[in-house]
Amino acid sequence: SMPEADPVIAVTRLTKSFAGRPAVSALTIHLERGGFLGLVGANGGGKTTTLRMLAGLVVPDGGSGHVLGGDIRKH
């Protein structure tokens, strides 16, 4: 059998607050190659903050993870 490829997104307990107000709280995502991920929620629900953390544009306050093999805390 072929070795399992690394997941595209593997993050654990991502947390981010702004001015003491939580935007994302303990988010965990594991997405394999070929998988799909949808972010749905109300305005102010943390969707954009989540994408910014996954892109390495915003450093999470807590949690860890990798996107395409890169550590999101070290971008």
C-alpha positions as CSV (number, residue, x, y, z in Angstrom):
1,S,0.0,0.0,0.0
2,M,1.1,3.6,-0.6
3,P,2.2,5.8,2.3
4,E,-0.5,8.2,3.6
5,A,0.0,11.8,2.4
6,D,0.2,14.6,5.0
7,P,-3.1,16.3,5.5
8,V,-3.7,19.6,3.7
9,I,-4.9,21.2,7.0
10,A,-4.2,19.9,10.5
11,V,-4.8,22.4,13.2
12,T,-5.7,21.8,16.9
13,R,-7.4,24.1,19.3
14,L,-6.8,27.4,17.4
15,T,-7.8,30.3,19.5
16,K,-7.8,34.1,18.8
17,S,-9.2,37.0,20.7
18,F,-9.3,40.7,19.8
19,A,-9.5,43.2,22.7
20,G,-10.4,40.4,25.1
21,R,-13.3,39.2,22.9
22,P,-12.9,35.7,21.5
23,A,-13.1,35.5,17.7
24,V,-12.2,31.8,17.4
25,S,-12.2,29.4,20.3
26,A,-10.5,25.9,20.3
27,L,-11.0,25.2,16.6
28,T,-9.7,21.8,15.4
29,I,-9.7,20.9,11.7
30,H,-8.2,17.9,9.9
31,L,-8.6,18.0,6.1
32,E,-7.1,15.3,3.8
33,R,-6.1,15.9,0.2
34,G,-9.2,16.0,-2.0
35,G,-11.4,16.9,0.9
36,F,-13.6,20.0,1.2
37,L,-14.1,22.5,3.9
38,G,-16.9,25.0,4.2
39,L,-17.0,27.8,6.8
40,V,-20.5,29.0,7.5
41,G,-21.7,31.3,10.2
42,A,-23.0,34.7,11.2
43,N,-21.2,38.0,10.7
44,G,-18.5,38.2,13.4
45,G,-18.5,34.4,13.8
46,G,-14.7,34.0,13.2
47,K,-14.7,32.9,9.5
48,T,-12.3,35.5,8.2
49,T,-10.1,35.2,11.3
50,T,-9.9,31.5,10.8
51,L,-8.8,31.9,7.2
52,R,-6.3,34.5,8.1
53,M,-4.8,32.2,10.7
54,L,-4.7,29.3,8.2
55,A,-2.9,31.6,5.7
56,G,-0.3,32.7,8.3
57,L,-1.5,36.3,8.3
58,V,-2.7,36.3,11.9
59,V,-0.8,34.4,14.7
60,P,-3.2,32.4,16.9
61,D,-3.2,33.1,20.6
62,G,-3.3,29.4,21.3
63,G,-3.3,26.1,19.5
64,S,-1.1,24.8,16.8
65,G,-1.1,23.3,13.3
66,H,0.1,22.9,9.8
67,V,-1.2,24.0,6.4
68,L,0.4,22.3,3.4
69,G,3.2,21.2,5.7
70,G,4.0,24.7,7.0
71,D,3.7,25.6,10.7
72,I,1.1,28.3,10.9
73,R,2.8,29.8,13.9
74,K,6.1,30.3,12.0
75,H,4.9,32.1,8.9
